[in-house]
Amino acid sequence: IRVSGTVSMLEDPGLKNEIVEARPWMKPWLEVIGMDSLGVFRVSDCSVAVWTFLTNLEPTTWIPL
C-alpha cells in the first residue's frame, strides 16, 4: 500500500504515554533510549494506492480517505 498526504509531527506527551501503555513491549526499549526517541505523526489529506508487481507499470489510482 502506498500512502500520500501531509505529515505533521505530534509532540503530545499524554498521547505518547497512551501509546506506550497500550504496547507494553515498548516500555523496556524506551526506558533505555528515552521517550524523546518516540516519534508520533499524523497524516492528513490522505490518499492510498495499492501497488503490486503485476500493476507496477500501470498508472497509479489514488483513493482519497
Residue pairs with C-beta under 8 A, 6 or more apart in sequence:
1 48
1 49
1 50
1 51
2 48
2 49
2 50
2 51
2 60
3 43
3 46
3 47
3 48
4 46
4 47
4 48
4 49
4 62
5 43
5 44
5 45
5 46
5 47
6 43
6 44
6 45
7 41
7 42
7 43
8 41
8 42
8 44
9 39
9 40
9 41
10 40
10 41
10 42
12 40
13 35
15 40
16 35
16 38
16 40
19 26
19 38
19 40
20 26
20 27
20 30
20 35
20 38
26 38
30 37
30 38
46 64
46 65
47 62
47 63
47 64
47 65
48 62
48 63
48 65
49 60
49 61
49 62
49 63
51 60
